[in-house]
Amino acid sequence: MSTNRRAFLKQAAASVAAACFAPSLFSCTRQTTSTSVLKEIGLQLFTLRDQLADDVAATLTRVAEIGYDHVETFGAAGNEAGKMSFWGWETGALRNQLRQNGLKSYSGHYLLDEFLTRGNGSEELLKAYIDTAAELGQRYLIAPIPPLLLIDKLTADDYRFMAEQLNKGGELAAKAGLTIGYHNHFWEFRTLADGSIGLDILIENTDKHLVAFELDLFWSEKSGTDSSLYFEKHPSRFPLWHIKDMDKGNTATVTGTDYDDKPVMEITEAITYSEVGSGSIDFKKIMMEASTAGLQYAFVEQDFITIDPFESIAKSYAYVTNELLKK
């Protein structure tokens, strides 16, 4: 097995762990119509992680042929040459491949475990990621998950430390013309021992000029949160969204008294997904709050797919394009 392949698998495994925990201009005026501020639609490439592992070029070509305008990356890892790569492709080669397919990349997911862990806080990898995101022409560098080892024992102090670190990371990212951000799952909506909510701690303790948030609509809705009301509570803080749908036959919430102390894997192994527009989430209602949220970019994502993956992303693309985009 090549070093590049091992590097990919290592990063993919961490990303899969995040998904398996699953089994992703400003105005404060509330929208009163369904008119969307969104003009493009992106794809979070984690959706096609298996296809990328097999053939990066062919996968990106198919994404572009379906009609997606841009993609959100994941899986950056140092390769044997000491350079950052994605799925075995060095950053410059990936940038060129995206351009050949007419795809942009406004955002990327980068694992920041060391940087966000109390007692560590190392900036080394973050700085490498900032250089990588800048080389790809990205505008947002997103932490997709808290440190993996903390998932089942996150405290208010952990969230406060992460907020402090995100502010520091925001200052570093700003020097390269980037904005750092954070992507949620359901555990950020758990009620902590002191009665606080993790995501609220992050939002309330970060500088709105330095730190953005990417609301994963599946996870906010699955947690029992009304995403639209959340935008009103924290206006302009959510310039990025993940749009993925919930299986109509599996809509039970996963936070609250019966869930907040359960291990994440125990909860998520039974979670199921659906192509956008075929599930239970009312995206048209949520889209009414796009301006309040400060929406700039949205990404289709599906953590686990039960049909042909390219057919799946085509179905989601068709719904978003026909029903949610401003044309």
N, C-alpha and C positions, 0 to 999 in steps of 0.2 A: 504494500500500500504506500502511495507517495505521501510526502510530507504535506503537500497541498491538500490532498484528500483527507488526511488525518486532521488537519487544521479545520477543514470544512465540517467534518463530522463532529469535532469537539464543540464548535460554535453552534452547529445545528442541534446538537443534543441539549445544549443549554436552552436554546430557543424552544425546542420541543417540550422541555420540562416546563417552560412557562405556559405553553399552550395546553399541555397535559394537565396543568393545574386548572385547565378549563374543560375534560374528556370526551382585541384591538381596533380712513376706513372703519374702525371699531365704532359700534353704536350701542348705547344702553337703552334704546327705544324698542319696545316690544313690537314685533311684527303682527299685523292684523290680517294679513293675507298669506297665501302659500307661495308667493313669489320667492324664488331662490336667489341667493347671491352667488351660488356656485355655478361655474361655467365649465369646469374640467373635472374629470374623475380619474383617480389613481387606483393602483392596486398595491396592497402590501404583499411583497413577494414571498413572505413566509407561507402564504396560501399555496404556492407552487414549489415548496422546498424540495420535494422528491424529484420533480422535473428539472430543477436547477442543478441538482446533484448529478444528474445524468447528462444534461446538455444545456449549458447556459445560453448559447447563441440561439438555438432553436426555440427555447422557451420564451426568450424576450421577443423573438420574431412573432410568435403566436400571440403574445400579449398585445403587441402593437397592431396586428392584423384584426384582432377582435375590436379594437378601437380605443383602448385606454390611452390617456394623454401622458400620464406620468406614473412612476413607481416609487414605492418606499422600500429601501433596502433593509437587510438584516444580515447578520452572520459575518461581520468584518473580523478578520483574524490575521495575526502576523504570520508570514510565510517563511520558507527556508532562506529566502534572500534578505529577511529582516524588513520586508515591506508588507503593508496591509494588502490583503486580498479578500475577495468575495467568491466563495465556491470554486477556489483555485484560480481565479482571474485577478491579476493585480488591478489596482484601482484605475490606473490610466486605461487599461484595456477594457474594463467595464464601462468607463465613461465613453469611450469611442464606440462600443457596441450599442449603448443606449442611443447615442447620437445617430448612428446608422439606421436605427429603427424609429427615429423621430420621437423618442421617449425622453422626457425630462425626469429629474429626481429632485424634488423639493425637500425631502426629508429622509432620514435614516434612523433605524433602531441600533443602538450601540450599548452592549452590556457594561454597566458601570458598578459592578459588585464591590470592588475595592474602594472606589471613590465614595460610595454611599454607606459603607460599613463603619459604625462607631469603633474607634480604636485603630482604624486604618486610615481611610481618607486619601489614599495615594492619588495624585493627579497625573501620573505618568501615562497611563493608558488613555485617559480622557484627552490629554494633549495630542496623542497620536490619532485619536478618533476625530478631533477637531480638524487636523490637517487633512485627514481622509475625506471628511464631509465637504470641506472647502474645495478639494480637488474634484469632487463629483459635482460641484456647483450647487450643493444643497443649502437650504436656508435654515433648516431645523435639525438639531442633533437630539434625538429622543432616547431617554432611559426607558426601556420597555417594561421593566420589572424591578422590584427591590432586590437586594442581594438574596440569592436563592436560599441560602441557609437560614434566612430570617423569616421566611414566608409564614411559618406556623407560630411564630413567637414575636411578631412585630408589636412594639409598644409605642406609646405617645412620644417617648424620648427618641426612639428610632426615627419616627417621622419628623420630629423637630430637627434632628441631626441631618436627615436627608434634605430638609428644606434649606438649612444653612449651607450644605454642600452644593445644592442646586444654585443658590445665589452666587457662590464662589465660581461654580462652573459657568454660570451665565456671564460673569465678568470676563472669564477667559475666552468663551465662545464669541463674545461681542467683538473682541479684538480681531477676529477673523471674519467678521460680518455675519456670524451665525447667532441663532437663539437656541439655548438649551431648553429641553422640555421633558415632560413626564407623561407616560401612558399608563392608564389604570387597568386593573382587572376587578374582581369583586371584593377582594379582601381590603381594599382601601376604603370600602363603605362599611366595614365592620365597626360595631361600637366597641371601643377600647375600655380598659379597666376604669379609666377616669371619666368615662361617658363621652369622650370625644370621638370624632370620625377622622380616620387617617387622611383622606383626601382633603378634608377641610383644613387640617393642620398644614399640609403642604401648600395649599393655596394661600392661606392667611399669613403664612410666614415666609413667603417668597416675594421678591420684587417683581411687580407686573411688567416692568420694563426689561427684565432680564430673563424671566422664566415663563414659559408657555406650558399649556396642558393639552394633551391629545385625548379627548374623551372617546373611549371605546363604548359605543352606544349599546352594544350587546351586553357588556358587563355592567353598565350603569342600570339598564333596565332589568337585568337578571338579578341584580342586588335589591330590587324593589324600589329603586330611585326613579322619580320622574325626571328624565333628562331635561325636559323643557323648563321645569321649575329650577333645576340646578343652574341652568344658564342665567336665569333671573337672579339667583342668589349670588352668583359670581360672574357678572357680566364682563365680556371682552377677554376672558382668560382662556378660551378654548378655540384657538385658530385652526386646530386640526381635529378631525373626527375619524374614527373607524366605523364604517357602516357594514355591519354583518347582522344576520337575522337569526331569530330564535325558532326552533322547532315548535310548531303549534301544539304538538302533543306533549311538550316537556317545558312548561312555562313557570314552574314553581320557583319562587325566589330562594336565594342561597345565602341570605344574611338574616340576622335576628337571633333571638334567644336560643333557638334550637340548632343554630349553625355556627355562631361566631367563635365557639371554642373547639369546633371539630377540625381535624386535620384537613388541609386543602385537598389532598388527593382523595380522601373519602367522599368529599362533596363533588369533585369535578369529574370523576370517572363515569358518572351517569349523565353528564351534560351533552346535549346534542344540538346541532346547528342546522341552518337551512339557507338556501340561496336567497339573496336579497329580494324582497318583494313577495316571497312565497311563505314567509313565516308570520309571526305574531306581532312584530314591532311596527308601530304606526310612524313610519319615517316621514310621511307628509306632515303630520302634526309637529314632529320634532324640527323639521326643516323650517317651520314658521319662525323658529327662534334663532335661525342662522345668523342674522345680523346682531342680535343680542349677544350671542356666543362669541362673535368676532370671527366667524368661520372664514378661512382662506382656502384650505385644502382638505379633501376628504378621500378616503381610501377604502375600497371594497376589501374585505378580508373574510376568510372562512377557515377556522382552525382545523376542522376535519370535514372531509368531503366524501359523500357516498356514491357519487356518479363520476363520470369522466371529468377530471379537473378543469379541462379547457371548456367543456360544455357548461360546467358550473359557473366559471367566471364570466362566460358569455351571457348566461341567464341573468346574473347579477348586474352586469354592465347594461343590458337592455332595459332592465327596470329602472336603474338610476338615471340613465340617459333619457328615457321616455317620460318618467314621472317626477324626477327630482331636480334635474339640471335646468338652468335658465338658458333658453335658446333664443 
